Amino acid sequence: MQDLIRKAMLDGVELRQQCTESLLKPLTDAADMMVECLQSGGKILACGNGGSAADAQHFVAELVNRFEINRRALAAISLTNDASVMTSIANDFEFNAVFSRQVEALGRDGDVLFAISTSGDSPNVLRAIDEAVPLKMSSIALTGRDGGKMGVHDGVAVHINIPHASTARVQEMHITCLHILCTLIDEKMFGG
């Protein structure tokens, strides 16, 4: 058991070291895009499935409430929160439309879609990106492995990728990326 613990910890440390330089530009670009959106009166829509749904909700909570400093609330919506909306869309259309229908309803020119998927291949998240394009929304993809279809999607302006095969290690780094984005947004908008 202790060997399993050591391996998980050391794999996480190694992945952080591997990603430190490669994530500098995409994280900076994503934060800049989100800040521009928020300062222009736009909002951030976040989506994902399973653990990525929890990450979308976590990120939105940090923006709407606060992260490490007290500051005004920031406009963000998690598309994973409303069970009635999601189940009605899944029932009346299909599960692959649960995020794209919400983007259609809530997204506006200048808003940002924050699309999270450890595989980069989640069909419902890809459909949300497709829906964001004609609305003139910018999309940021947070992925793992090789980035999947999201990593090469024409509608994705910024791709933040964690190149690792383990979903657990990818999700651990996704949380780190979310916290870094919150720090950058607070710093750029409120000076720390």
GROMACS elastic network, one bead per residue, 0.5 to 0.9 nm:
[ bonds ]
;  ai    aj funct       b0    kb
    1     4     6  0.51531   500
    1     5     6  0.64310   500
    1     6     6  0.87521   500
    2     5     6  0.50058   500
    2     6     6  0.61426   500
    2     7     6  0.85414   500
    3     6     6  0.50462   500
    3     7     6  0.60489   500
    3     8     6  0.85882   500
    4     7     6  0.51139   500
    4     8     6  0.61754   500
    4     9     6  0.86033   500
    5     8     6  0.52479   500
    5     9     6  0.61912   500
    5    10     6  0.85557   500
    6     9     6  0.51851   500
    6    10     6  0.59759   500
    6    11     6  0.83695   500
    7    10     6  0.51701   500
    7    11     6  0.58443   500
    7    12     6  0.84153   500
    8    11     6  0.52132   500
    8    12     6  0.62114   500
    8    13     6  0.87445   500
    8   169     6  0.81225   500
    9    12     6  0.51784   500
    9    13     6  0.63145   500
    9    14     6  0.87183   500
   10    14     6  0.60582   500
   10    15     6  0.84815   500
   11    14     6  0.51210   500
   11    15     6  0.61051   500
   11    16     6  0.86470   500
   11   169     6  0.76084   500
   12    15     6  0.51219   500
   12    16     6  0.62125   500
   12    17     6  0.86962   500
   12   169     6  0.61595   500
   12   170     6  0.89904   500
   12   172     6  0.77748   500
   12   173     6  0.80985   500
   13    16     6  0.51948   500
   13    17     6  0.63244   500
   13    18     6  0.86442   500
   14    17     6  0.51710   500
   14    18     6  0.61273   500
   14    19     6  0.86836   500
   15    19     6  0.61164   500
   15    20     6  0.85342   500
   15   162     6  0.83497   500
   15   163     6  0.85690   500
   15   164     6  0.77872   500
   15   169     6  0.77855   500
   15   170     6  0.88037   500
   15   173     6  0.80909   500
   16    19     6  0.52026   500
   16    20     6  0.59891   500
   16   173     6  0.72751   500
   17    20     6  0.53419   500
   17    21     6  0.80907   500
   18    21     6  0.73631   500
   18    22     6  0.76396   500
   19    22     6  0.51725   500
   19    23     6  0.57645   500
   19    24     6  0.85409   500
   19   161     6  0.89144   500
   19   162     6  0.71605   500
   19   163     6  0.83036   500
   19   173     6  0.89539   500
   20    23     6  0.57736   500
   20    24     6  0.67903   500
   21    24     6  0.55346   500
   21    25     6  0.82264   500
   22    25     6  0.70852   500
   22    26     6  0.79275   500
   22   161     6  0.88988   500
   23    26     6  0.55078   500
   23    27     6  0.58277   500
   23    28     6  0.82825   500
   23   160     6  0.68611   500
   23   161     6  0.78083   500
   23   162     6  0.85602   500
   23   177     6  0.86381   500
   24    27     6  0.55604   500
   24    28     6  0.61320   500
   24    29     6  0.86017   500
   25    28     6  0.51393   500
   25    29     6  0.59696   500
   25    30     6  0.84677   500
   26    29     6  0.50126   500
   26    30     6  0.59477   500
   26    31     6  0.84926   500
   26   158     6  0.61856   500
   26   159     6  0.63992   500
   26   160     6  0.56028   500
   26   161     6  0.86336   500
   27    30     6  0.50864   500
   27    31     6  0.61002   500
   27    32     6  0.85255   500
   27   158     6  0.84965   500
   27   159     6  0.88025   500
   27   160     6  0.68492   500
   27   177     6  0.74011   500
   27   180     6  0.77475   500
   27   181     6  0.66743   500
   27   184     6  0.86838   500
   28    31     6  0.51911   500
   28    32     6  0.61195   500
   28    33     6  0.86164   500
   28   181     6  0.80026   500
   28   184     6  0.76930   500
   29    32     6  0.50950   500
   29    33     6  0.61689   500
   29    34     6  0.86606   500
   29   158     6  0.68464   500
   30    33     6  0.51077   500
   30    34     6  0.61871   500
   30    35     6  0.85855   500
   30   140     6  0.66737   500
   30   157     6  0.86576   500
   30   158     6  0.61857   500
   30   159     6  0.83404   500
   30   160     6  0.82936   500
   30   181     6  0.76069   500
   31    34     6  0.51068   500
   31    35     6  0.60317   500
   31    36     6  0.85107   500
   31   180     6  0.89269   500
   31   181     6  0.57338   500
   31   182     6  0.81098   500
   31   184     6  0.61491   500
   31   185     6  0.58696   500
   31   188     6  0.85026   500
   32    35     6  0.51693   500
   32    36     6  0.61118   500
   32    37     6  0.85709   500
   32   184     6  0.84373   500
   32   185     6  0.77676   500
   32   188     6  0.82080   500
   33    36     6  0.52162   500
   33    37     6  0.62094   500
   33    38     6  0.87116   500
   33   112     6  0.77723   500
   33   138     6  0.80247   500
   33   140     6  0.87649   500
   33   158     6  0.88132   500
   34    37     6  0.50500   500
   34    38     6  0.61400   500
   34    39     6  0.85189   500
   34    42     6  0.89367   500
   34    43     6  0.83362   500
   34    44     6  0.72404   500
   34   111     6  0.84944   500
   34   112     6  0.67228   500
   34   181     6  0.89848   500
   34   185     6  0.74528   500
   35    38     6  0.51186   500
   35    39     6  0.59283   500
   35    40     6  0.83884   500
   35   184     6  0.89262   500
   35   185     6  0.60758   500
   35   186     6  0.89543   500
   35   188     6  0.72572   500
   35   189     6  0.69153   500
   36    39     6  0.52278   500
   36    40     6  0.60919   500
   36    41     6  0.88038   500
   36    42     6  0.84322   500
   36   110     6  0.87961   500
   37    40     6  0.52471   500
   37    41     6  0.65541   500
   37    43     6  0.64832   500
   37    44     6  0.77095   500
   37   110     6  0.60370   500
   37   111     6  0.59401   500
   37   112     6  0.67702   500
   38    41     6  0.52781   500
   38    42     6  0.50129   500
   38    43     6  0.58922   500
   38    44     6  0.77547   500
   38    74     6  0.70604   500
   38    75     6  0.68786   500
   38    76     6  0.89518   500
   38   111     6  0.81529   500
   39    42     6  0.72426   500
   39   189     6  0.80635   500
   40    43     6  0.89546   500
   40   110     6  0.78390   500
   41    75     6  0.82013   500
   41   110     6  0.84634   500
   41   111     6  0.86014   500
   42    75     6  0.71366   500
   42    76     6  0.88328   500
   42   108     6  0.77934   500
   42   109     6  0.81850   500
   42   110     6  0.59266   500
   42   112     6  0.77215   500
   43    74     6  0.78293   500
   43    76     6  0.52439   500
   43    77     6  0.75497   500
   43   107     6  0.82938   500
   43   108     6  0.85318   500
   43   110     6  0.80364   500
   43   111     6  0.51075   500
   43   112     6  0.64590   500
   43   113     6  0.87051   500
   44    60     6  0.81750   500
   44    74     6  0.88713   500
   44    75     6  0.64624   500
   44    77     6  0.62919   500
   44    78     6  0.83946   500
   44   107     6  0.87922   500
   44   111     6  0.59031   500
   44   113     6  0.58835   500
   44   114     6  0.68393   500
   45    56     6  0.87185   500
   45    60     6  0.83517   500
   45    75     6  0.88789   500
   45    76     6  0.58336   500
   45    78     6  0.58564   500
   45    79     6  0.66453   500
   45   103     6  0.76943   500
   45   106     6  0.83719   500
   45   107     6  0.75942   500
   45   111     6  0.75807   500
   45   112     6  0.62119   500
   45   114     6  0.59831   500
   45   115     6  0.83377   500
   46    53     6  0.84287   500
   46    55     6  0.88897   500
   46    56     6  0.52604   500
   46    57     6  0.75932   500
   46    59     6  0.81008   500
   46    60     6  0.73046   500
   46    76     6  0.76158   500
   46    77     6  0.63245   500
   46    79     6  0.59450   500
   46    80     6  0.79793   500
   46   112     6  0.83920   500
   46   113     6  0.58573   500
   46   115     6  0.59455   500
   46   116     6  0.76006   500
   47    52     6  0.74311   500
   47    53     6  0.60140   500
   47    55     6  0.84844   500
   47    56     6  0.55048   500
   47    57     6  0.81128   500
   47    77     6  0.89014   500
   47    78     6  0.60706   500
   47    79     6  0.53074   500
   47    80     6  0.60973   500
   47    99     6  0.70017   500
   47   113     6  0.78988   500
   47   114     6  0.64917   500
   47   115     6  0.53351   500
   47   116     6  0.61101   500
   47   117     6  0.86589   500
   47   125     6  0.69186   500
   47   128     6  0.84553   500
   48    51     6  0.77233   500
   48    54     6  0.78120   500
   48    55     6  0.76598   500
   48    56     6  0.63661   500
   48    79     6  0.81672   500
   48    80     6  0.71993   500
   48    99     6  0.86371   500
   48   114     6  0.87857   500
   48   115     6  0.62758   500
   48   117     6  0.58959   500
   48   122     6  0.81751   500
   48   124     6  0.83925   500
   48   125     6  0.64312   500
   49    52     6  0.50207   500
   49    54     6  0.78199   500
   49    56     6  0.88800   500
   49    80     6  0.78946   500
   49   116     6  0.78618   500
   49   117     6  0.71103   500
   49   122     6  0.79219   500
   49   124     6  0.86929   500
   49   125     6  0.82331   500
   50    53     6  0.51042   500
   50    54     6  0.66112   500
   50    55     6  0.87645   500
   51    54     6  0.50367   500
   51    55     6  0.62500   500
   51    56     6  0.87034   500
   51   117     6  0.88936   500
   51   118     6  0.88284   500
   51   171     6  0.74460   500
   52    56     6  0.61178   500
   52    57     6  0.85857   500
   52   115     6  0.89443   500
   52   116     6  0.57646   500
   52   117     6  0.60805   500
   52   118     6  0.73064   500
   52   171     6  0.76660   500
   52   174     6  0.86010   500
   53    56     6  0.50343   500
   53    57     6  0.63109   500
   53    58     6  0.85556   500
   53    78     6  0.82173   500
   53    79     6  0.84120   500
   53    80     6  0.59459   500
   53    81     6  0.86002   500
   53   116     6  0.77908   500
   53   117     6  0.88498   500
   54    57     6  0.51047   500
   54    58     6  0.60211   500
   54    59     6  0.85959   500
   54    80     6  0.81564   500
   55    59     6  0.60590   500
   55    60     6  0.85222   500
   55   116     6  0.79416   500
   55   171     6  0.85211   500
   55   174     6  0.77976   500
   55   175     6  0.69288   500
   55   178     6  0.79658   500
   56    59     6  0.52765   500
   56    60     6  0.62361   500
   56    61     6  0.86266   500
   56    77     6  0.87602   500
   56    78     6  0.59134   500
   56    79     6  0.80381   500
   56    80     6  0.75339   500
   56   114     6  0.79805   500
   56   115     6  0.82968   500
   56   116     6  0.72584   500
   57    60     6  0.51737   500
   57    61     6  0.60943   500
   57    62     6  0.87234   500
   57    77     6  0.81219   500
   57    78     6  0.54307   500
   57    79     6  0.82908   500
   57    80     6  0.71681   500
   57    81     6  0.73857   500
   58    61     6  0.51497   500
   58    62     6  0.64112   500
   58    63     6  0.88886   500
   58    78     6  0.87930   500
   58   175     6  0.87952   500
   58   178     6  0.85113   500
   59    62     6  0.52381   500
   59    63     6  0.64775   500
   59    64     6  0.87933   500
   59    76     6  0.87528   500
   59    78     6  0.84399   500
   59   175     6  0.86675   500
   59   178     6  0.62316   500
   59   179     6  0.78416   500
   59   181     6  0.89500   500
   59   182     6  0.77701   500
   60    63     6  0.50991   500
   60    64     6  0.59937   500
   60    65     6  0.82964   500
   60    74     6  0.87757   500
   60    75     6  0.84815   500
   60    76     6  0.55371   500
   60    77     6  0.61361   500
   60    78     6  0.61167   500
   61    64     6  0.52750   500
   61    65     6  0.57640   500
   61    66     6  0.74293   500
   61    67     6  0.84804   500
   61    76     6  0.82404   500
   61    77     6  0.87588   500
   61    78     6  0.86786   500
   62    65     6  0.55275   500
   62    68     6  0.87163   500
   62    74     6  0.88855   500
   62   179     6  0.86183   500
   62   182     6  0.71097   500
   63    66     6  0.57319   500
   63    67     6  0.68563   500
   63    73     6  0.65556   500
   63    74     6  0.52485   500
   63    75     6  0.71992   500
   63    76     6  0.66070   500
   63   182     6  0.71708   500
   63   185     6  0.88872   500
   64    67     6  0.89914   500
   64    72     6  0.82421   500
   64    75     6  0.61819   500
   64    76     6  0.62494   500
   64    77     6  0.84173   500
   65    70     6  0.85444   500
   65    71     6  0.83839   500
   65    72     6  0.79400   500
   65    73     6  0.55860   500
   65    74     6  0.75545   500
   66    69     6  0.63953   500
   66    70     6  0.60323   500
   66    71     6  0.66422   500
   66    72     6  0.78848   500
   66    73     6  0.69641   500
   66    74     6  0.85133   500
   66   182     6  0.89888   500
   67    70     6  0.75779   500
   67    71     6  0.87806   500
   67   179     6  0.82821   500
   67   182     6  0.66087   500
   67   183     6  0.75140   500
   67   186     6  0.79289   500
   68   182     6  0.85699   500
   68   183     6  0.76463   500
   68   186     6  0.83294   500
   68   192     6  0.86345   500
   69   186     6  0.76434   500
   69   190     6  0.88994   500
   69   192     6  0.72521   500
   71    74     6  0.87733   500
   71   186     6  0.82858   500
   71   190     6  0.74051   500
   77    80     6  0.88139   500
   77    81     6  0.85816   500
   78    81     6  0.59823   500
   78    82     6  0.86736   500
   79    82     6  0.71595   500
   79    86     6  0.84491   500
   79    98     6  0.83488   500
   79    99     6  0.63503   500
   79   102     6  0.68766   500
   79   103     6  0.82826   500
   80    83     6  0.76230   500
   80    86     6  0.75082   500
   80    98     6  0.86796   500
   80    99     6  0.79762   500
   81    85     6  0.87410   500
   81    86     6  0.83057   500
   82    85     6  0.54286   500
   82    86     6  0.62007   500
   82    87     6  0.85913   500
   83    86     6  0.51187   500
   83    87     6  0.58820   500
   83    88     6  0.83010   500
   84    87     6  0.53593   500
   84    88     6  0.59650   500
   84    89     6  0.85138   500
   85    88     6  0.53055   500
   85    89     6  0.61972   500
   85    90     6  0.85672   500
   85    98     6  0.78744   500
   85   102     6  0.83765   500
   86    89     6  0.53112   500
   86    90     6  0.61009   500
   86    91     6  0.85325   500
   86    95     6  0.79935   500
   86    97     6  0.87686   500
   86    98     6  0.53486   500
   86    99     6  0.79054   500
   86   102     6  0.87590   500
   87    91     6  0.58762   500
   87    92     6  0.83829   500
   87    95     6  0.80954   500
   87    98     6  0.78756   500
   88    91     6  0.50389   500
   88    92     6  0.58515   500
   88    93     6  0.80699   500
   88    98     6  0.86009   500
   89    92     6  0.52433   500
   89    93     6  0.54820   500
   89    94     6  0.64152   500
   89    95     6  0.69128   500
   89    96     6  0.89962   500
   89    97     6  0.66582   500
   89    98     6  0.55793   500
   89    99     6  0.89309   500
   89   101     6  0.75627   500
   90    93     6  0.54995   500
   90    96     6  0.74368   500
   90    97     6  0.68613   500
   90    98     6  0.60863   500
   91    94     6  0.61637   500
   91    95     6  0.75103   500
   93    96     6  0.83731   500
   93    97     6  0.68395   500
   93    98     6  0.85599   500
   94    97     6  0.56293   500
   94    98     6  0.73178   500
   95    98     6  0.54697   500
   95    99     6  0.86448   500
   95   124     6  0.70043   500
   96    99     6  0.74800   500
   96   100     6  0.79361   500
   96   122     6  0.86354   500
   96   123     6  0.58695   500
   96   125     6  0.78157   500
   96   126     6  0.87740   500
   96   127     6  0.70458   500
   96   128     6  0.89284   500
   97   100     6  0.51734   500
   97   101     6  0.58427   500
   97   102     6  0.84416   500
   97   123     6  0.87349   500
   97   124     6  0.58537   500
   97   125     6  0.87452   500
   97   127     6  0.68901   500
   97   128     6  0.77438   500
   98   101     6  0.59522   500
   98   102     6  0.68381   500
   98   124     6  0.66568   500
   98   125     6  0.87998   500
   98   128     6  0.84418   500
   99   102     6  0.51767   500
   99   103     6  0.61870   500
   99   104     6  0.86218   500
   99   124     6  0.62263   500
   99   125     6  0.66271   500
   99   127     6  0.73666   500
   99   128     6  0.53815   500
  100   104     6  0.60983   500
  100   105     6  0.86074   500
  100   124     6  0.71476   500
  100   125     6  0.76753   500
  100   126     6  0.85844   500
  100   127     6  0.55957   500
  100   129     6  0.75676   500
  100   130     6  0.77421   500
  100   131     6  0.56864   500
  100   132     6  0.79387   500
  101   105     6  0.62460   500
  101   106     6  0.86367   500
  101   128     6  0.77809   500
  101   131     6  0.81095   500
  102   106     6  0.58621   500
  102   107     6  0.76208   500
  102   128     6  0.82559   500
  103   106     6  0.52244   500
  103   108     6  0.84044   500
  103   113     6  0.82470   500
  103   128     6  0.63761   500
  103   129     6  0.86778   500
  103   131     6  0.65833   500
  103   132     6  0.65854   500
  103   135     6  0.88233   500
  104   107     6  0.58286   500
  104   108     6  0.83964   500
  104   128     6  0.85283   500
  104   131     6  0.65197   500
  104   132     6  0.75614   500
  104   135     6  0.79027   500
  105   108     6  0.87154   500
  107   110     6  0.85963   500
  107   111     6  0.63450   500
  107   112     6  0.81880   500
  107   113     6  0.82618   500
  107   131     6  0.89870   500
  107   132     6  0.71574   500
  107   135     6  0.69205   500
  107   136     6  0.89437   500
  107   137     6  0.71997   500
  108   111     6  0.55742   500
  108   112     6  0.87146   500
  108   132     6  0.84593   500
  108   135     6  0.59361   500
  108   136     6  0.72100   500
  108   137     6  0.65268   500
  109   112     6  0.87238   500
  109   132     6  0.88407   500
  109   134     6  0.88640   500
  109   135     6  0.55048   500
  109   137     6  0.52405   500
  109   138     6  0.84626   500
  110   135     6  0.84983   500
  110   136     6  0.65029   500
  110   137     6  0.53148   500
  110   138     6  0.69548   500
  111   132     6  0.89116   500
  111   135     6  0.88543   500
  111   136     6  0.79488   500
  111   137     6  0.50762   500
  111   138     6  0.65362   500
  111   139     6  0.87024   500
  112   132     6  0.84801   500
  112   137     6  0.55079   500
  112   139     6  0.56200   500
  112   140     6  0.73515   500
  113   128     6  0.81196   500
  113   129     6  0.73148   500
  113   132     6  0.71586   500
  113   137     6  0.68253   500
  113   138     6  0.62109   500
  113   140     6  0.62053   500
  113   141     6  0.83566   500
  114   138     6  0.86776   500
  114   139     6  0.59757   500
  114   141     6  0.61681   500
  114   142     6  0.75321   500
  115   125     6  0.62654   500
  115   126     6  0.81664   500
  115   128     6  0.79569   500
  115   129     6  0.74539   500
  115   139     6  0.70677   500
  115   140     6  0.60605   500
  115   142     6  0.62056   500
  115   143     6  0.83894   500
  115   150     6  0.86408   500
  116   120     6  0.76576   500
  116   122     6  0.88889   500
  116   125     6  0.74635   500
  116   140     6  0.84176   500
  116   141     6  0.59204   500
  116   143     6  0.60813   500
  116   174     6  0.87181   500
  117   121     6  0.70518   500
  117   122     6  0.63769   500
  117   125     6  0.75076   500
  117   141     6  0.77652   500
  117   142     6  0.63211   500
  117   143     6  0.50423   500
  117   144     6  0.71107   500
  117   147     6  0.86756   500
  117   150     6  0.83938   500
  118   121     6  0.81548   500
  118   122     6  0.85592   500
  118   142     6  0.75559   500
  118   145     6  0.70608   500
  118   147     6  0.80009   500
  118   148     6  0.89662   500
  118   161     6  0.88876   500
  118   162     6  0.83834   500
  118   167     6  0.63731   500
  118   170     6  0.65535   500
  118   171     6  0.70022   500
  118   174     6  0.86028   500
  119   122     6  0.69649   500
  119   143     6  0.62175   500
  119   144     6  0.54909   500
  119   145     6  0.61109   500
  119   146     6  0.77429   500
  119   147     6  0.65281   500
  119   148     6  0.60332   500
  119   149     6  0.87170   500
  119   150     6  0.87568   500
  119   165     6  0.89828   500
  119   167     6  0.81129   500
  120   123     6  0.89949   500
  120   125     6  0.85493   500
  120   126     6  0.82960   500
  120   141     6  0.80606   500
  120   142     6  0.78597   500
  120   143     6  0.51639   500
  120   144     6  0.65170   500
  120   145     6  0.77842   500
  120   146     6  0.78183   500
  120   149     6  0.57817   500
  120   150     6  0.50033   500
  120   151     6  0.66135   500
  121   124     6  0.88803   500
  121   125     6  0.79154   500
  121   126     6  0.71045   500
  121   143     6  0.89079   500
  121   147     6  0.79117   500
  121   148     6  0.52348   500
  121   149     6  0.53753   500
  121   150     6  0.63464   500
  121   151     6  0.89164   500
  122   125     6  0.53852   500
  122   126     6  0.61770   500
  122   127     6  0.87095   500
  122   148     6  0.88831   500
  122   149     6  0.85417   500
  122   150     6  0.83996   500
  123   126     6  0.50635   500
  123   127     6  0.61706   500
  123   128     6  0.87051   500
  124   127     6  0.50643   500
  124   128     6  0.63495   500
  124   129     6  0.88760   500
  125   128     6  0.50201   500
  125   129     6  0.64786   500
  125   130     6  0.87404   500
  125   150     6  0.84833   500
  126   129     6  0.51326   500
  126   130     6  0.63008   500
  126   131     6  0.87428   500
  126   149     6  0.77545   500
  126   150     6  0.65143   500
  126   153     6  0.83249   500
  127   131     6  0.61790   500
  127   132     6  0.86311   500
  128   131     6  0.50583   500
  128   132     6  0.62273   500
  128   133     6  0.89852   500
  129   132     6  0.50554   500
  129   133     6  0.66207   500
  129   137     6  0.89017   500
  129   138     6  0.88490   500
  129   139     6  0.66044   500
  129   140     6  0.89819   500
  129   141     6  0.89775   500
  129   150     6  0.84369   500
  129   153     6  0.83348   500
  129   155     6  0.62846   500
  129   156     6  0.73319   500
  130   133     6  0.56427   500
  130   134     6  0.78682   500
  130   153     6  0.88216   500
  130   155     6  0.67985   500
  131   134     6  0.64282   500
  131   135     6  0.70711   500
  131   137     6  0.89153   500
  132   135     6  0.52231   500
  132   136     6  0.64066   500
  132   137     6  0.51707   500
  132   138     6  0.71944   500
  132   139     6  0.72949   500
  132   155     6  0.77197   500
  133   136     6  0.52845   500
  133   137     6  0.59759   500
  133   138     6  0.74520   500
  133   139     6  0.82550   500
  133   154     6  0.89856   500
  133   155     6  0.59061   500
  133   156     6  0.89244   500
  134   137     6  0.76461   500
  135   138     6  0.89975   500
  137   155     6  0.89415   500
  138   155     6  0.75164   500
  138   156     6  0.71280   500
  138   157     6  0.63141   500
  138   158     6  0.86299   500
  139   155     6  0.64751   500
  139   157     6  0.56291   500
  139   158     6  0.68970   500
  139   159     6  0.87526   500
  140   155     6  0.88677   500
  140   156     6  0.57373   500
  140   157     6  0.59721   500
  140   159     6  0.59317   500
  140   160     6  0.75917   500
  141   147     6  0.86871   500
  141   150     6  0.65690   500
  141   151     6  0.70975   500
  141   156     6  0.64075   500
  141   157     6  0.80810   500
  141   158     6  0.63402   500
  141   160     6  0.60252   500
  141   161     6  0.79241   500
  142   147     6  0.82747   500
  142   150     6  0.86259   500
  142   151     6  0.86381   500
  142   158     6  0.86303   500
  142   159     6  0.62069   500
  142   161     6  0.59125   500
  142   162     6  0.80675   500
  142   174     6  0.73275   500
  142   177     6  0.87501   500
  143   146     6  0.80522   500
  143   147     6  0.53181   500
  143   148     6  0.77867   500
  143   150     6  0.76193   500
  143   151     6  0.74123   500
  143   159     6  0.75760   500
  143   160     6  0.62912   500
  143   162     6  0.62566   500
  143   163     6  0.83726   500
  143   170     6  0.80148   500
  143   174     6  0.80913   500
  144   147     6  0.54414   500
  144   148     6  0.79727   500
  144   160     6  0.84226   500
  144   161     6  0.53226   500
  144   163     6  0.54595   500
  144   164     6  0.62458   500
  144   165     6  0.74971   500
  144   166     6  0.86095   500
  144   167     6  0.76280   500
  144   170     6  0.57510   500
  144   171     6  0.82151   500
  144   174     6  0.86181   500
  145   148     6  0.73546   500
  145   161     6  0.74794   500
  145   162     6  0.62941   500
  145   165     6  0.52198   500
  145   166     6  0.78982   500
  145   167     6  0.83478   500
  145   170     6  0.78304   500
  146   151     6  0.76107   500
  146   161     6  0.75362   500
  146   162     6  0.79592   500
  146   163     6  0.58089   500
  146   164     6  0.77862   500
  146   165     6  0.85076   500
  147   150     6  0.61536   500
  147   152     6  0.75787   500
  147   159     6  0.81609   500
  147   160     6  0.84736   500
  147   161     6  0.60152   500
  147   162     6  0.78751   500
  147   163     6  0.75702   500
  148   151     6  0.54719   500
  148   152     6  0.72430   500
  148   153     6  0.89861   500
  149   152     6  0.55189   500
  149   153     6  0.60112   500
  150   154     6  0.85895   500
  150   155     6  0.86626   500
  150   156     6  0.71691   500
  150   159     6  0.81003   500
  151   154     6  0.88165   500
  151   156     6  0.74697   500
  151   158     6  0.89109   500
  151   159     6  0.61194   500
  151   160     6  0.83983   500
  151   161     6  0.77962   500
  152   155     6  0.86722   500
  152   156     6  0.76026   500
  152   159     6  0.86294   500
  153   156     6  0.55827   500
  153   157     6  0.88343   500
  154   157     6  0.77161   500
  156   159     6  0.66923   500
  160   177     6  0.85712   500
  161   170     6  0.88879   500
  161   174     6  0.89296   500
  162   169     6  0.87545   500
  162   170     6  0.59115   500
  162   171     6  0.88516   500
  162   173     6  0.70896   500
  162   174     6  0.77632   500
  163   170     6  0.77543   500
  164   167     6  0.77449   500
  164   169     6  0.71537   500
  164   170     6  0.62971   500
  165   168     6  0.89153   500
  165   169     6  0.80550   500
  165   170     6  0.76865   500
  166   169     6  0.53429   500
  166   170     6  0.62132   500
  166   171     6  0.86260   500
  167   170     6  0.50456   500
  167   171     6  0.60361   500
  167   172     6  0.85605   500
  168   171     6  0.52054   500
  168   172     6  0.62299   500
  168   173     6  0.87703   500
  169   172     6  0.50974   500
  169   173     6  0.63858   500
  169   174     6  0.86441   500
  170   173     6  0.51988   500
  170   174     6  0.61185   500
  170   175     6  0.88401   500
  171   175     6  0.63565   500
  171   176     6  0.86838   500
  172   175     6  0.53974   500
  172   176     6  0.65988   500
  172   177     6  0.88944   500
  173   177     6  0.61405   500
  173   178     6  0.85847   500
  174   178     6  0.61541   500
  174   179     6  0.86579   500
  175   178     6  0.50378   500
  175   179     6  0.62607   500
  175   180     6  0.86073   500
  176   179     6  0.52143   500
  176   180     6  0.61871   500
  176   181     6  0.86452   500
  177   180     6  0.50149   500
  177   181     6  0.61144   500
  177   182     6  0.86108   500
  178   181     6  0.50983   500
  178   182     6  0.62613   500
  178   183     6  0.87127   500
  179   182     6  0.50263   500
  179   183     6  0.62351   500
  179   184     6  0.86538   500
  180   183     6  0.50477   500
  180   184     6  0.61607   500
  180   185     6  0.85657   500
  181   184     6  0.50718   500
  181   185     6  0.60349   500
  181   186     6  0.85191   500
  182   185     6  0.51529   500
  182   186     6  0.61270   500
  182   187     6  0.85186   500
  183   186     6  0.52103   500
  183   187     6  0.60761   500
  183   188     6  0.85827   500
  183   192     6  0.76594   500
  184   187     6  0.50444   500
  184   188     6  0.59948   500
  184   189     6  0.83853   500
  184   192     6  0.84093   500
  185   188     6  0.52302   500
  185   189     6  0.59270   500
  185   190     6  0.80090   500
  185   192     6  0.89172   500
  186   189     6  0.52897   500
  186   190     6  0.53433   500
  186   191     6  0.66151   500
  186   192     6  0.57627   500
  187   190     6  0.54410   500
  188   191     6  0.58891   500
  188   192     6  0.75696   500
  189   192     6  0.81674   500
